[in-house]
Amino acid sequence: MLDEQQIHGLLYVEDAMLYLSDADRPRDAHAETLKWAESLPPHQRPLFVQVPNLAHAARDA
């Protein structure tokens, strides 16, 4: 559904926030979120992991 609606989703898992690595999407689709995370103190920053497929990552999680 994310692809159909062209939504740049994040998938929250136990120890990270996953986002899609996709050549069809703009490189800065999550730039504001990543910038926000960098503004936090190091001990509060979430871990962002770029994945090739959110559906597979959801199943694996």
Secondary structure, DSSP 8 states (H G I E B T S, - for coil): -HHHHT---EEEETTEEEEE--TTS-TTTTHHHHHHHHTS-GGG---EEEES-HHHHHHH-
